[in-house]
Amino acid sequence: MEYAEAKAKIIEGLTKKLKTKSKFYFNDLSEILEMKPREAKKLINDMVADGTLEYWSSGSTSMYGLTGTGKQAAAEHEE
């Protein structure tokens, strides 16, 4: 799968689910891409690097979300 196609698929898939949640597990993203996790890893990491996705970790759980979405994003920009 080409990067631009994967990026569009992730944005579309996550945008549809934003009403119910804003953070997703890595396996959720690989399911949206219809790829095995090992195959999806580079594409997902590239999306984090270019700012399409943001990585979030609680220390025990790692999740991903569209940059600037969710309650956590609002809280991080408060001063």
C-alpha atoms as one frame of an Amber mdcrd trajectory, in Angstrom:
protein
   0.000   0.000   0.000   1.242   3.439  -0.894   1.771   6.010   1.880  -0.749
   8.555   0.540  -3.420   5.848   0.240  -2.699   4.581   3.768  -2.822   8.123
   5.176  -6.202   8.808   3.544  -7.582   5.508   4.842  -6.438   6.236   8.422
  -7.818   9.803   8.400 -11.161   8.621   7.031 -11.406   5.680   9.440 -10.511
   7.666  12.542 -12.686  10.640  11.600 -15.727   8.341  11.457 -14.965   7.048
  14.960 -14.195  10.439  16.588 -17.727  10.701  17.984 -17.062   7.776  20.312
 -13.322   7.929  20.993 -10.207   9.871  20.037  -7.362   7.474  20.896  -6.799
   4.125  19.249  -4.574   1.122  19.797  -1.953   0.219  17.217  -3.963  -2.883
  16.272  -7.010  -0.697  15.532  -4.919   1.254  13.012  -3.545  -1.880  11.367
  -7.138  -3.182  11.029  -8.198   0.056   9.310  -5.268  -0.378   6.909  -6.187
  -4.059   6.478  -2.545  -4.955   7.099  -0.681  -7.110   9.562   0.834  -5.037
  12.403   4.398  -5.607  11.201   3.501  -4.311   7.718   1.570  -1.324   9.082
   4.270  -0.223  11.552   6.355   1.864   9.104   3.309   3.623   7.633   1.941
   4.467  11.082   5.341   5.681  12.320   5.657   7.858   9.201   2.239   9.402
   9.971   3.402  10.210  13.517   6.599  11.735  12.115   4.756  13.980   9.649
   2.211  15.091  12.270  -0.886  13.333  10.912  -1.092  11.118  13.995   0.071
  11.741  17.519   1.460   9.133  19.869   0.109   9.038  23.410   1.277   6.907
  26.302   0.035   6.574  29.852   3.146   4.670  30.798   1.467   1.293  30.510
  -0.670   1.831  27.413   0.346   3.276  24.060  -2.267   4.765  21.776  -2.525
   6.916  18.664  -4.939   9.622  17.570  -5.392  12.283  14.945  -3.287  15.286
  15.911  -5.261  17.896  17.849  -8.293  15.760  18.689  -9.657  14.569  22.004
  -9.776  15.867  25.559  -6.068  15.301  26.107  -5.145  17.705  23.273  -7.202
  20.485  24.834  -5.663  19.948  28.257  -2.100  19.945  26.934  -2.498  23.433
  25.462  -3.884  25.048  28.619  -1.640  27.304  30.629
